[in-house]
Amino acid sequence: MSSPAAAPPAPSNLKRIVAASLIGTTIEWYDFFLYGSAAALVFNKLFFPDSDPLVGTLLSFLTYAVGFAARPLGALVFGHYGDRLGRKKLLVLSLLLMGGATFAIGLLPTHATIGTAAPVLLTLLRLVQGFALGGEWGGAVLLVSEHGDARRRGFWASWPQTGAPAGQLLATGVLSLLTAVLSDSAFGSWGWRIPFLLSGVLVIVGLWIRLSVDESPVFREALAQAEARKATQAAAEKLPLVAVLRHHWRDVLVAMGARMAENISYYVITAFILVYATTSAGVSKQTALNAVLVASAVHFAVIPAWGALSDRIGRRPVYLLGAVGVGLWMFPFFALVDMGGFGSLLLAVTVGLVLHGAMYAPQAAFFSEMFATRMRYSGASIGAQFASVAAGAPAPLIATALLADYDSSTPIALYVIAAALLTVVAVGAARETRHRDLAEIDASADAESATAPAADARAV
């Protein structure tokens, strides 16, 4: 029988936990988005100089996509050990890996210096970034979700989600400042390195904050119960991955489907738009960066509001509103960008990110409430990160290729609309999880495990 759920932490303690998760996710997303922006703006010239400009951009986005390919591996490794050792230890490791790889990119010689070794090393460092981020997201949102109470879980768990727009805001802001004060030649020669090297300072701050928080009480309780069962039943727990696929395979599929529109729309709106606006709409690089910068600030502000709304009306209604909204917005989005003015571009990106926030905000609580504690890190991470390979990874690549083939935004809009329809189906088939007690999920999983044949047990 499950023991009573741990009492919610004091507000001051919960705020410290939220701050620790938020600062970590902000730094990780800063590193990840910085690469995406640099891929759109300078990496095609620095690491693929012999290619046609658009082909160079495609190759640059290909190294960008490699980071997504490593995220499922990160989800598996960090999920396994996060469910075994705890959330906090793995979050510290993910921050060190991401920050170290980003700092190293800032020191990387270009193609002009070391030839083809430059893009190879760039790709390897991008793999490390993706591996780290694959383990970061699940641990950060779970640390908050498992500390908070069910009544306001959507609101509190949405704060680590603001790390994405905060990281985007920080990365775009630094790049925008540098492009404003430096000439194109100076930025292309050495200025682009500054944001990557700044990551080293940010990681030190993030580690100091992250090391100050306690492990999730829900995890500690579940670990104690698992040890007690092991002692009395003389059977080892199943691997988290095995347990997830046995007890929560439907939830994994729902999470993957839910991520399609959220992931694809985000990278089209924030990464691909830097290419489209500057090449097809005649907008300057500085104008495009400024539009994304302001829109990211709005995105940051609306995510907690959407999270709070999901506590009132449910995770599914808010998520569905975002998916349908993003799909309907795509044609107006490109029409506004094609107008070529800063105001229309800002409106296009801002509305797109506000609608995206309706999906992204409840996602943390929604996915956390699907899985039992001893498989939650694995389940949430696998569902989220495996979807990123099919969604976020190729999104800028596909959008750029469609633009090259058709010289029109219509196929790109239809691409995002198709993803939105898939997300509507997935979330529509899901069960509402609002106010679900995490201890009750553990009790249900324990009951199913108890009735399973003993031979089905597997060693850790």
N, C-alpha and C positions, 0 to 999 in steps of 0.2 A: 504494500500500500504506500502511496506517495505521502510524504510528510507535508505539512502545511507549507504554503509558499512563504518565502522570506518576506519580511515587512519591507515596504518601499523605503529607499534611503531618504535621509533628510534632504530637503531642497538644495542646501548648499553643497552637499556631497554629490547629488545628481548633476548639478550644474558643472561641477569640476569634471565629472565623468564625461558629460557632453562636450565640454571644452577640450578635453584630451582627445576625444574621437574626432572632433571638428578640426583641430589644428593638424592632426595627423593626416586626415583625408584631404585637407586643403593643400598640404605640402605634396602629397602623392599626386593629386590631380594637377597641381601646378607643374610638376615635373612632366606628367604625361601630356598635358595640353600644350606645354611649351614646345615639346617635340612636334606636335601636330601643326602648330602655327609656323614653326621654323621650316617644317617640311613644305608647307604651302608657299613660303616667302623666299627662302634662301638655299635650302638643302639641294634643290635641283641644280643650282649653279655650282655649289661648293663640292658636291660629291658625285654628280652625274653631268659633268660639263660637256661631254662629247655628244650628248643627246639633243634632239629637237626639243625646244622649250616645253611643249605639252607632254612629250614623251618623258622628259626629265621630271616633270611634275608627277607623272604616273609612277615612275620608278621611286621617287621620293615618298609618295603615298604608299608604295609597296612596302618600304621599310617601316612606315608608320603602321601598316596592317600586321606586320610581323609581331609587334608588341601584343596585339590581340590574340595571336595564335598561341602565345606563351601563357596567356591568362588561365585557360582551363587547367594546365599543368600546375600553375600556382594554386588554383582553387582546390585541386586534389591533394597536393602536399600540405598546404596550410590548413585546409579543412580537416584532414586526418589528424595532424598534430594539434590543431586548435581544439578539436573535440577530445583529445587525449590529455593534453598538457595544460590547456587553458587559453583564453583569448589574448590576455595581456602579453605573454611572452612572444607569441607569433606576430603581434602587431608591432612590437619593437623591432623584430627582425625584418619585417616588410619595409618599415621606414628606412632602416639602414641600407637595405638593398636598393631601394628606389633612389634615395638620395645619392648614394655612391655612384650608381650608374649615370645619373644626370650630371653630377660633377665631372665625371670622366668624359662625357660628351663635350663639355666645355673646354677640355684640354686636347681634344682629338685633332690630329693633323688632317688636312683636307686632301682631296684628290690631287691638287697641284703639288703637294709635298711628298706623298707616299704612294700615289697612284691608286690602283684598284684595292689595295689594302684598306684604304679609308672607308669606302662603303661597307666593306666586310666587317670592320671593327664597329662601325655605326650600327649595323644590323645586330651584332652580338650584344651591344649595350642596350639596344631596344628590346631584345629578348629578355634581358634581366629586368628592365622596367616592367614589361608585361607580366613576368612571373611574379614580381612583387605586388603589383596591383591586383592580380588575381587572388591573392590572399588577403589583401588589405580590406577590401570593401566588406566582406562577410564579417570579419572580426570587429570592425569599427561599429557597424550598425548593431551587431549582437551585444556588444558591451553595453550600449545604451538601452536596447530593448530589454535585456535581461535584468537591468538595474531598475527600470521604471515599472510603474503599475499599468494594468491593462486600460484603465480609464483614459489616460492621456498618452499612451504609447505612441500613437501616430504622430503627435506633436513632437515629443522628445526625440523619437527615432528619426524624424525628418531632419534634425539639425546636422548629423553627419552627412546627410545628402547635400546640404548646402556647401559642403567642401568642394563639390564639383564646380558650381558657378564661382565659388570663392577662388578656387585654383585657376579657373578660366579667367576670372577678373584680374587676378594677380599676374598671370602669365601674359595676358593681352595688354595689361596696363604697362608692364615693364617693357614689352616690345614696342608698344605705341610711343612711350616716352623716348626710347632709344632711336626709333625711326624719325621722331620729331627733331631731336637735337643733333643727330649724326647725319652726315651725307650718306647716300646710297653706297658709295665706295667704302667709307669707313665702317658702316654697319656690316657690309658683306665681308670685309677683311677681318675685323676683330670684334666689332660691337655685338654681334650675335652671340658671342661666347659669354658675355656678362650675365645674362639671366640664368644660364646653366650653372655657372660658378656660384651664383647666389644661393643655389640650392643647398650648398654645404652649411651655410649659416642657418638656414631655415630648419634643416634636419637637427641641428644641435638644440634649437629652441623646442622643436617637436618632441625630441627624446626626453628633455627635462620635464615637460608637462606629462607625457605619456607614462613615464616611470613612476609618477606620483599617485596613480590611481590604483584601486584594489581590483582583484579579480571579481568576476560576476558571481553574486551569491547563488543565483540559480544554477550556475555551472558547478560551484563547490558542493551544493546539495546533491546534484545529479551524480557527481563523481563519488561522493560518499555512499550513495545508494548502490552504485555500480560495484564498488568495492565490497559492500556487504553481500550483494547477490553472488559475487564471485566466490566469496568465502563460504557461503552456505550451499551453493549449488555446484561448486568445484568445476565451473565452466567459464571459459573466457568470453568476453564480449565479442560480438561480431565486429568486423571492420566497419567504420562509419559508412563507407561507400556501399558495402553489402547491405547494411541496415537501411540506408536511404533508398536503394533500389527495391528493397523488399516492402518497406512500409510506406514510402512516400514517392513512388515513381510518378504517380499522377501529378503530385504537387511540383515535381521537377519539370514536367512537361508544361504545366501551367506557367511556372516562372520563366521558362524559356520563351514561350509564346508571348507572355506579357512584356518581355524585354525587346521584342522585335521593333515595334513602332517607337518605343522610347529611345532605343539606341540609335537606330537609323536616322530618325528625325533630328536628334541632337547633333550628330556629326555632319549632317547635311547643312544644318542651320549655322553651326559655329566653325567648322573646318572647311568644308567645300565652298561655303559662301565666299571665303577669302579668294578663292580661285575664280569663281563665277563672276563676282562683282568687279574684280579687277580686269578680267579678260573679255567678258561678254557685255557687261553693263557700263564699262568705261569709268568705273569708280576708282579713285586713287587708293593705294595701299593704306595710307593713313586714315582715310575716311572709312574704309571697311573695318579696320581695327577699332576705330573709335565707336562705330555702331555696335560691334560685338561687345566692347567694353561696357557701354552704358546698358545694353540689354542684359548683360550678365549680372549687373548690379540689381536690376529689377528681378531677375530670375532668383537671385539669392534671397530677396525680400519676400517673394511669394511662396517659396517652398514651405516654410513653417506654417503659413496660413492654410495651404492645401492639406498639410499634415493634420492640423487641428480640425479641419472640416471632415477629414476621414474618421476622426474620433466621434464625430456627431452623426454622420449619415452612413458611414461604412467605407471600407477600402475600395470595394468594387465600383460603386457609383462614381467616386472621384476619378479612379483610374480610367473608367470607360469614357468619362467626359473628356479627359485629356487625349485619349486615343482618337475618338471621333473628331475632336476639335483640330488636332494636328492634321488629320486626313483632309478635312474640309478647308484648311488654311493654305494648303500647298500651292494651289493655282494663284490665289491672291498674293501669296508670299513672293513668288517669282515675278508677278506683274509689277509689284511695288519695287522690287530690286531693279527691274529693267528700266524704271523711270530715271535712275541714275542720280537722284538727289540724296543727300544725307538724311533728310526727314523721312522719306519713303523707305529707305534702307533700314533706318532705325525702327520704324513702325513694323516692318516685316519681321525683323529678327526678334524684337521684343515680344510681339504677340505670339510668335512661334515658341519662344522659350517659356512664356507664361503658361501656354497650353501643355508644353512638355513637362512643366513642373507639376501639373495635376497627375501625371503618371509617376514621376520620379519621387514625389514627396511621400505617398503612402507605401511605396515599394519596400522600404526598409521594414516597417512593421508588418506589412502583408506577408512578405517572405519569411520573416522570423516566426510568425504565428503559424506557419504551415508545418514546422518540423519539431521533433522532440529534441531536448537539450543536447544529448550525447551524439546527435547526428545533425544538429542545427547548423553548425559552421560548414560542414560538408554539403548539406542539402542546399542551403541558401547560396553558397559560393558556386556549386556546380550548376545550379539552375541559372544563376546570373551570368557566370563567365563562359559557359559553353555556348550560350546564346550570343555572346559578344563576338564569337568567331564568325557566325553567320550574319550578324547584324552590323555592329559598329566597325568591325575590321574592314570589310570590303566597301562600306558605304561611300567614303570619299573616292575610292577607286572606281566603283561602279558609276557614281555620279559623273566623275571626270571622263570616263570612257563613253558614257551616253552623250555627254556634251560634245565630245570629239566626233562621234559617229553621226549624230543628228543635228548638231548645231542648234539645239532647241532645249528649253527647260521642260517641255511637256513630258518626255519620257522620265525625267527625274521626279517630277511631281507624281506621276503614276506609280513609280517605284515606291515612294513614301506612302502613298495611299494604299497600295497592296499590303505593306507592312502593318498599317493601321488596321486593316480588316482582319489580319491574322491575330493581332493583339485583342481586338474586340471579341473574337471567337474564343480565345484562350481565357481571358478574364471573365467572359460571360459564362464559361463552363466551370469556373472556380467556385468554391464555397466562401461565404463571407466569414472573415476571421476577427472582425472588430470585437474587442472585449474578451477575446479568448484567453483563458488562464493557461500560462505556459506549463504550470505544474500538472494541469489536467491532461495536456498533451503527453507529458512524460508518463503519467499513470496509464494512459491508453496504450502507449508503446510498450510499457512494461508488461501489461496484461497479454498483449499479442506475443511478446517474446516468451512469456511463461508457458504459453500453449504450443509453442513451436517444438518440433522434435529435437531432442538433445543432439542428434547427429548433425543438425544444421548449424551448430555453433562453429565458429572459426576463430582461430587464434589471432591476436593483434599483431 
